[in-house]
Amino acid sequence: MSWAMMQKRSLVTLVPGSVFQQLKNAHQLTTVKLKDKLPFDPLGLLLPEKDVSMATQSVAAFLRQFCQQK
C-alpha cells in the first residue's frame, strides 16, 4: 500500500529496514536527516479493533514498550 501511495505523491512512511534498503538502492526512497525536532507530536499506533494476528500484536507491544523508553 505504501508503495502505491509513494508512486502518486511524496509521503513519510515506516517500512522494515530490509525493504527500505532495496528501495533506496533502486533510488525509489531516500533518508531525511533532521537536525530539529519535528513540529508535531508522535502520531501513535493504529491497529484494527479485531482479527489482529499474534505477530502484529507482538510487534505492536514491542513498539509501545520501546517508544515509552525514549
DACOR-V217760 format. One record per pair of residues at least 12 apart in sequence whose ideal C-beta (glycine too) atoms are under 6 Angstrom apart, sorted by sequence separation. I is the first residue (numbers start at 1). J is the second residue. If there is no record, write none. Layout:
BEGIN
I_J, I_J
END
This chain:
BEGIN
47_60, 45_60
END
